Amino acid sequence: MLGGSNLEEKLGQSPMFYERNATLDIVRGFCLLGILLVNIIAFYTPLPHVMLEFWFTSAKDIIWQQYLDMYVQSSFYPLFSLLFGYGIAMQFSKAQTFNRSFYSFAPKRMIAIFMIGAIHAFLIWWGDILMTYAFCGLFLIALVRFKPVILLIVAFLLNGFFHLFYGGGLLLMGVFNLKVEQPSLDIVLLEKLITAYGTGSWGEAFAQRLVDLQLQFSPIMWFVSLVTILPYMLVGAALAKWRVIERAKELKWMWIVLAIVFVAAGLAIKSLPIQLANTYGYTYLKVYVGGPVLAFGYLAAIVSICFIAPVQKVLSPLAKAGRMSLTLYILQSIICSILFYNFGFGLFGKIDVLTGILIAFGIYAAQLVIAELWLWKFKQGPLEWLVKKFVYGKMLSEK
């Protein structure tokens, strides 16, 4: 039985299981950009208390928001969930290879991620996803020992239950083809939010964050995550057990076909509310069908272009960012808080959608540089080290 303190070194002796996969890291790095493009809107608008399709009034803002809806929104949380599951399954395989009890350290990893997420949610930004991932991750580690086919069956049953309840409910209530309408707004709440984030102190922003968290982490949210996030983690774990990314060259044509089909299908489904009508049914299809389909398309597309060695080398900065994705995810929220809230530069409510997109790309470019410089000296990001320290008792090491 291997000791926890030197587990990583011993695992490192097996290239098959421990050598980092550049393609996986590139996908993680790509996800960071998509997540930032989605999240940054919440830093300069009154989310989560408004619907964005009704919030913007200028034609330019509406068009750019539609672009984000098409290419970004609802497609990156499934992709990151899949990568999360892929990583957990890889850790399970490592533990099995070295006769190590996976369950002696895997729950500690979820606890560490949950704690970081809680600090993020309460002290930085209400839209944290880490706590949800850690919560679903506990169910994932309980199921990861099963065969890939079983994982896929459970994933489809869970997600199928959601579609049966949600999509079926829209049909039964006769609102599938009904146009989406702006729900009544709580003007007092919106005024408090705008004041807290737009002109308030850090303490006032903190108080408002607690209000927003009650909506973001309502009891129903935890249940919904088990049928909307956990299934993609299970799919990722199944794919990891089949080693479909590690065997990418062997499965080359499968990946290329999947990229073409899923990207085209995902964009077609996500365009339904724009091209036809913004109905409840088409919106449901856009978010919960088109979003995940496009996510798989993005994965397949990146795996496919990584067949070309020069392209993979060009994308190496994304791989560096992917290696410290936890650190950079939290850093994105810190930077956006400083930029948009009044205790920083106070840009809340003062920019349009295009400017927000350009700022997101600027932040992401800076993060690529930060990752390059940090990993030039260290083997992992600071929060990645913190998690490993908590799980394995390891210290941060220089190269």
C-alpha positions in Angstrom: 0.0 0.0 0.0 1.4 3.4 -1.0 1.8 6.1 1.5 -0.2 9.3 0.8 2.7 11.6 1.3 4.7 10.2 -1.7 1.8 9.1 -3.9 2.3 11.6 -6.6 6.0 10.8 -7.0 5.3 7.1 -7.4 2.4 7.7 -9.7 4.7 9.8 -11.8 6.8 6.7 -12.5 3.9 5.5 -14.8 3.8 7.6 -18.0 0.6 5.8 -19.1 -1.4 7.2 -16.1 0.5 10.3 -14.9 2.0 12.1 -17.8 -0.2 15.1 -18.5 -2.2 15.1 -21.6 -1.6 18.3 -23.6 -5.0 18.1 -25.4 -6.9 17.9 -22.1 -5.1 20.9 -20.8 -5.8 22.8 -24.0 -9.5 22.1 -23.6 -9.4 23.2 -20.0 -7.6 26.4 -21.0 -10.2 27.0 -23.8 -13.0 26.5 -21.2 -11.5 29.3 -19.0 -12.2 31.8 -21.8 -15.8 30.5 -22.4 -16.5 30.6 -18.6 -15.2 34.2 -18.4 -17.3 35.4 -21.4 -20.3 34.0 -19.6 -19.5 35.1 -16.1 -18.3 38.7 -16.8 -21.9 39.7 -17.8 -22.9 39.0 -14.2 -20.4 41.6 -12.9 -21.9 44.5 -14.8 -25.7 43.6 -14.9 -28.3 42.9 -12.2 -28.0 39.1 -12.6 -29.3 36.8 -11.3 -32.5 38.8 -10.9 -33.2 39.7 -14.6 -33.4 37.9 -17.9 -30.7 39.1 -20.2 -32.8 38.9 -23.4 -35.0 41.6 -21.8 -32.4 43.6 -20.0 -30.5 45.0 -23.0 -32.3 47.5 -25.2 -29.9 48.8 -27.8 -29.7 46.8 -31.1 -26.0 46.4 -30.8 -26.2 44.9 -27.3 -29.0 42.6 -28.3 -27.0 41.3 -31.3 -23.8 40.7 -29.3 -25.8 39.0 -26.5 -27.3 36.7 -29.1 -23.8 35.8 -30.3 -22.9 34.9 -26.7 -26.0 32.9 -26.4 -25.2 31.0 -29.6 -21.5 30.3 -29.1 -20.9 30.4 -25.4 -23.8 30.4 -23.0 -24.8 26.9 -21.7 -22.0 25.2 -23.6 -19.1 25.5 -21.2 -20.5 24.2 -17.9 -21.2 20.8 -19.6 -17.7 20.8 -21.1 -16.0 21.6 -17.8 -18.2 19.1 -16.1 -17.1 16.4 -18.6 -13.5 17.4 -18.0 -14.0 17.2 -14.2 -15.4 13.7 -14.6 -12.5 12.7 -16.9 -10.0 13.9 -14.3 -11.6 12.0 -11.5 -11.7 8.8 -13.5 -8.0 9.2 -14.3 -7.2 9.6 -10.6 -9.3 6.4 -9.9 -7.2 4.5 -12.5 -3.9 5.7 -11.0 -5.0 4.6 -7.6 -6.0 1.1 -8.9 -2.7 0.8 -10.7 -0.7 1.3 -7.5 -3.1 -0.6 -5.2 -4.0 2.7 -3.5 -7.5 3.2 -1.9 -9.0 5.9 -4.1 -11.6 6.6 -1.4 -8.9 7.5 1.1 -8.2 10.8 -0.7 -10.9 11.5 -3.3 -13.5 12.8 -0.8 -10.8 15.1 0.7 -10.3 16.6 -2.8 -14.0 17.4 -3.0 -14.0 19.0 0.5 -11.0 21.2 -0.5 -12.8 22.3 -3.7 -16.0 23.0 -1.8 -14.2 25.1 0.8 -12.4 27.1 -1.9 -15.8 27.5 -3.7 -17.5 28.7 -0.4 -14.8 31.3 0.1 -15.2 32.4 -3.5 -19.0 32.6 -3.2 -19.2 34.5 0.0 -16.2 36.8 -0.3 -15.8 37.4 -4.0 -18.7 36.5 -6.2 -22.1 34.9 -5.8 -21.9 32.9 -9.1 -19.5 30.2 -7.9 -19.6 26.8 -9.6 -17.0 25.0 -7.5 -19.3 24.1 -4.6 -21.7 22.6 -7.1 -18.9 20.6 -8.7 -17.7 19.3 -5.4 -21.2 18.4 -4.3 -21.8 16.4 -7.6 -18.2 15.1 -7.3 -19.1 13.2 -4.2 -21.7 11.2 -6.1 -19.3 10.8 -9.0 -16.6 9.2 -6.8 -19.2 6.8 -5.4 -20.0 5.7 -9.0 -16.7 5.9 -10.7 -15.8 2.3 -9.9 -18.4 1.0 -12.3 -17.8 0.1 -15.9 -18.1 2.8 -18.6 -21.4 1.5 -19.9 -23.0 1.6 -16.5 -21.8 5.2 -16.0 -23.3 6.2 -19.3 -26.6 4.5 -18.5 -26.8 6.3 -15.1 -25.9 9.6 -16.9 -28.7 9.2 -19.5 -31.2 8.1 -16.8 -30.5 11.2 -14.7 -30.5 13.6 -17.5 -33.4 11.9 -19.1 -35.4 12.4 -16.0 -34.6 16.1 -16.2 -35.8 16.3 -19.8 -38.9 14.3 -19.1 -39.8 16.6 -16.2 -38.8 19.9 -17.8 -39.6 19.4 -21.5 -42.5 17.2 -20.8 -43.8 19.7 -18.3 -43.7 22.5 -21.0 -45.7 20.3 -23.3 -48.3 19.2 -20.7 -48.8 22.8 -19.6 -49.3 23.9 -23.2 -46.6 26.6 -23.0 -43.9 24.9 -25.3 -44.8 27.3 -28.1 -45.7 30.2 -25.9 -43.4 33.2 -26.3 -41.1 33.9 -23.3 -42.1 37.0 -21.3 -40.1 39.1 -18.9 -41.3 38.1 -15.4 -42.3 40.9 -13.0 -39.3 42.6 -11.5 -38.7 43.4 -7.9 -37.8 47.1 -8.4 -36.8 47.6 -4.8 -34.4 44.6 -5.0 -33.0 45.8 -8.3 -32.4 49.2 -6.9 -30.6 47.8 -3.8 -28.5 45.6 -6.1 -27.5 48.4 -8.4 -26.7 50.6 -5.4 -24.6 47.9 -3.6 -22.5 47.0 -6.6 -22.5 50.2 -8.5 -21.9 52.8 -5.7 -21.6 50.8 -2.5 -18.7 49.8 -0.3 -17.2 46.3 0.0 -19.5 45.7 3.0 -22.6 46.7 1.1 -21.6 44.5 -1.8 -21.0 41.7 0.6 -24.5 42.1 2.1 -26.0 42.1 -1.4 -24.0 39.0 -2.3 -25.7 37.1 0.6 -29.0 38.0 -1.0 -27.9 36.8 -4.4 -26.5 33.6 -2.9 -30.0 32.7 -1.6 -31.2 32.5 -5.2 -28.1 31.0 -6.7 -27.9 28.2 -4.1 -31.5 27.6 -3.3 -32.4 24.1 -2.1 -33.8 23.1 -5.5 -30.5 24.1 -7.2 -28.6 21.2 -5.5 -31.1 18.7 -6.8 -31.1 20.2 -10.3 -27.3 19.9 -10.4 -27.6 16.1 -10.0 -29.6 15.9 -13.2 -27.9 18.6 -15.2 -24.2 18.6 -14.1 -23.5 15.1 -12.6 -24.6 13.4 -15.9 -21.8 15.1 -17.9 -19.3 14.2 -15.2 -20.3 10.6 -15.5 -20.0 10.8 -19.3 -16.5 12.3 -18.8 -15.6 9.4 -16.5 -16.8 6.8 -19.0 -14.8 8.5 -21.8 -11.7 8.5 -19.5 -12.0 4.8 -18.8 -12.1 4.2 -22.6 -9.1 6.6 -22.9 -10.7 8.3 -25.9 -8.5 11.4 -25.7 -5.3 9.5 -25.1 -6.2 7.3 -28.1 -7.2 10.3 -30.2 -4.9 9.5 -33.2 -6.2 5.9 -33.2 -9.8 7.3 -33.2 -9.0 10.2 -35.6 -11.9 10.0 -37.9 -14.4 9.5 -35.1 -13.3 12.8 -33.6 -13.4 14.6 -36.9 -16.9 13.4 -37.7 -18.1 14.2 -34.2 -16.7 17.7 -34.4 -18.5 18.5 -37.7 -21.8 16.9 -36.7 -22.0 18.2 -33.1 -20.8 21.7 -33.8 -23.3 22.0 -36.6 -26.2 20.4 -34.7 -25.4 22.4 -31.5 -25.4 25.8 -33.3 -28.6 24.9 -35.2 -30.4 24.0 -32.0 -29.1 27.0 -30.2 -30.2 29.3 -33.0 -33.9 28.3 -32.8 -35.1 31.1 -30.5 -33.2 33.6 -32.7 -34.2 32.3 -36.1 -37.8 31.2 -35.3 -39.3 32.5 -32.1 -38.2 33.0 -28.5 -40.6 30.5 -27.0 -40.3 28.5 -23.8 -39.8 25.3 -25.8 -37.1 26.7 -28.1 -35.3 28.3 -25.1 -35.4 25.0 -23.3 -33.9 23.3 -26.4 -31.3 26.0 -26.7 -30.0 25.7 -23.2 -30.4 22.1 -22.3 -30.0 20.3 -25.6 -28.1 22.7 -27.9 -25.7 23.8 -25.2 -24.4 20.3 -24.3 -24.4 19.2 -27.9 -22.2 22.2 -28.9 -20.0 21.5 -25.8 -19.3 18.0 -27.2 -18.7 19.6 -30.6 -16.1 21.9 -29.1 -14.3 19.0 -27.4 -14.2 17.0 -30.6 -13.0 20.1 -32.6 -10.1 20.8 -30.2 -9.1 17.1 -30.1 -9.2 17.1 -33.9 -7.1 20.2 -34.4 -4.6 18.9 -31.9 -3.7 16.1 -34.4 -1.7 18.8 -36.2 1.5 19.1 -34.2 2.3 22.7 -35.1 -1.2 23.8 -34.0 -0.9 22.0 -30.7 2.4 23.9 -30.2 0.7 27.2 -31.0 -2.0 26.3 -28.4 0.5 25.5 -25.7 -0.3 28.7 -23.8 -3.9 27.4 -23.4 -2.4 24.2 -22.0 -0.4 26.2 -19.4 -3.6 28.0 -18.4 -5.5 24.6 -18.2 -2.9 23.3 -15.8 -3.8 25.9 -13.3 -7.5 26.4 -14.2 -8.6 26.5 -10.6 -6.3 29.4 -9.7 -7.2 31.3 -12.9 -11.0 30.7 -12.4 -10.8 32.4 -9.0 -8.5 35.1 -10.3 -11.0 36.0 -13.0 -13.6 36.8 -10.3 -11.1 38.8 -8.3 -10.2 40.9 -11.3 -13.8 41.4 -12.4 -14.8 42.4 -8.8 -12.1 45.1 -8.9 -13.0 46.3 -12.3 -16.8 46.5 -11.9 -17.7 47.1 -8.3 -17.5 50.5 -6.7 -14.7 49.6 -4.2 -12.6 49.1 -7.4 -13.0 50.9 -10.7 -16.8 51.1 -10.6 -17.7 50.0 -14.1 -20.9 48.2 -13.0 -23.7 49.2 -15.4 -21.4 51.5 -17.4 -20.3 49.3 -20.3 -22.0 47.6 -23.2 -21.9 43.9 -24.2 -19.1 44.3 -26.8 -16.9 46.2 -24.3 -17.5 43.4 -21.8 -16.4 40.8 -24.4 -13.2 42.8 -25.2 -12.5 43.1 -21.5 -12.9 39.4 -21.1 -10.4 38.7 -23.9 -8.0 41.2 -22.3 -8.2 39.4 -18.9 -7.8 36.0 -20.6 -4.7 37.2 -22.5 -3.2 38.5 -19.3 -3.9 35.1 -17.6 -2.1 33.3 -20.4 0.9 35.4 -19.6 0.5 34.8 -15.9 0.3 31.0 -16.4 3.4 31.0 -18.6 5.4 32.9 -16.0 4.2 31.0 -13.0 4.7 27.6 -14.5 8.2 28.6 -15.7 9.2 28.5 -12.0 6.6 26.2 -10.4 5.0 22.8 -11.3 1.4 23.9 -10.4 -0.8 26.8 -9.6 -1.1 28.1 -6.0 -4.6 26.8 -5.5 -3.8 23.5 -7.2 -0.9 23.2 -4.7 -3.3 24.1 -1.8 -5.7 21.3 -2.8 -2.8 18.8 -3.1 -1.4 20.0 0.2 -4.8 19.3 1.9 -5.3 16.0 0.2 -1.7 14.5 0.2 0.2 16.8 2.5 2.6 17.8 -0.2 4.5 21.1 -0.5 4.7 23.4 -3.5 7.8 22.6 -5.5 9.8 24.6 -7.9 11.0 23.1 -11.2 
